[in-house]
Amino acid sequence: MKMPQVIILLLTILVQAGTGFPTDRARREKHASWDDVNVVAHGLLQLGQGLKEHVDKTKAQMRDVNSKLKTFNGTVSELERMQEEQGEALIAQSKEAQGRYRLLAELGQEVKVEVGEVKRQTEDIKSRMDRMEEVLTEPALDSNDSDHERVSFIQRLMVAQNRRIDQLVEKIRQQQDKLEKQSLHLQALQNKVTHKKVKTHRRRDEEMALEGEAERNQAETGVARDCQDLFAQGHRVSGIYTIQPENSKPFNVLCEMTPGGGWTIIQKRQDGSQNFNQLWESYRKGFGNLNGEFWLGLDHIHSLSKQGEYVLQVELSDEVGQRQTGRYRFQVYGEERMFALHLQQDTSPGVQKRIVSTGASGLPFSTADRDNDLAAEINCAEKLSGGWWFSSCGESNLNGKYPRRHRGQQPRRQAMFGTITQEHRGPLSTTLLKIAPVSMAQ
């Protein structure tokens, strides 16, 4: 029965009970009883209102808990998938090691056969030598040309046999060297497999610990809109957190906590461990590892950007150690506008200009399978590799191939590039793109 109905029923009972006392004194007591009833009714109303607020608050908390559980389940599924992939890689390496072991066994068998052949030939040579010694020890006849010819033939035969023995010994030595090298290679491969297993387990434990810490932090403070919101809640340690922008589902991000506030990282490259030559769907959803190199995803970047005014900070460094930082006010539109990017250069003193160029404002995003650039006859994403806001194949591409040293076959313009100085526009070694609300970055 609902709370208002209970209150009405109680009031009705009290009224009927009060009508059974007709005297003046009873009427006075009746008026007094009505005051008590009013007090009780008022208390019951307050109690009902408090219960309703408590129920609403509990429902909201349950929704938050369910959302966090879904996020955690997704993280656990991703970790299990990564573990399965690493397990398959280890199995493949083990199969390779078994193949090498079989090869070593076959080589050993071949060496054994060669040794047996050498022994047989050695015994044959020994028997021939014994026969030659017997012939040589026989008394020679003076002025006998046939004896001289026989001795000369025997000497040539001995030289040929000695040469053959030397060749067989050298062949055995080469086979032994080859067998030792194969053994060392097999041992190194086994050590590598063991080290890979240990490293994989350690990395999985670290990731689970980081995820668990992030979940505990979120359980204490609730889901934040971005990393600056987390900073306002008291978080001061850089790491992986779960956020939920307005009208969006929760997802994990890498936060850089500075004394001034929290930056949300949307792209990071440092060693070339992640392939950025991806297609439209991958760039829309995001890819990579938040503990290494990654692209956050155009959907997530748009959900952050539409919450208000944000600034984009670009940090670049090249292979000779030159560094530069640029800052822009920016906005990324939704997929219906092909995730078009709007940039406005920060004109603060000391800020490098044109560190990243995307041509006209509102330039759409392009990939090899979605040619949205302004070049009429060229697909810039195919030509330069990766996905970016290209105009006419532009002056920057921070998602190009990671430059490899000592590899002349890689085209220079396919490597990720941007402007470090006005005199130097070349391949980069690290890139970092991060965003924060304008109010924090000022």
Secondary structure, 3 states (H helix, E strand, C coil): CCHHHHHHHHHHHHHHHHCCCCCHHHHHHHHHHHHHHHHHHHHHHHHHHHHHHHHHHHHHHHHHHHHHHHHHHHHHHHHHHHHHHHHHHHHHHHHHHHHHHHHHHHHHHHHHHHHHHHHHHHHHHHHHHHHHHHHHHCCCCCCCHHHHHHHHHHHHHHHHHHHHHHHHHHHHHHHHHHHHHHHHHHHHHHHHHHHHHHHHHHHHHHHHHHHHHHHHHHHHHCCECCHHHHHHCCCCCCEEEEECCCCCCCEEEEEEEECCEEEEEEEEECCCCCCCCCCHHHHHHCEECCCCCEECCHHHHHHHHCCCCEEEEEEEEECCCCEEEEEEEEEECCHHHCCCEEEEECCCCCCCCCCCCCCCCCECCEECCECCCCCCCCCHHHHHCCCECCCCCCCCECCCECCCCCCCCCCHHHECEEECCCCCEEEEEEEEEEEEEHHHHC
